[in-house]
C-alpha cells in the first residue's frame, strides 16, 4: 500500500524541526522527525490517502 498525503508542504526539515500530520479537519495528529515517520503513522492507523496532509513544523513544535 503506497500512501501519499493530499498536500505535501514538506521540504528539508531544519535541525530541531519536525513534520506534522494533519487530518482532514486540520487537527494535528502526529509529529515525526521526517515525512517517512508520518507516512508510517498513516499506514499504521489505516488513514486513507487524501485524508491527511503533511507540513514542516518549526523547532518550537518539535519540543516535548
Secondary structure, DSSP 8 states (H G I E B T S, - for coil): -----SSEE-----TT-EEEEEETTS-EEEEESSHHHHHHHHHHTT--TTSEEEEEE-GGGG--
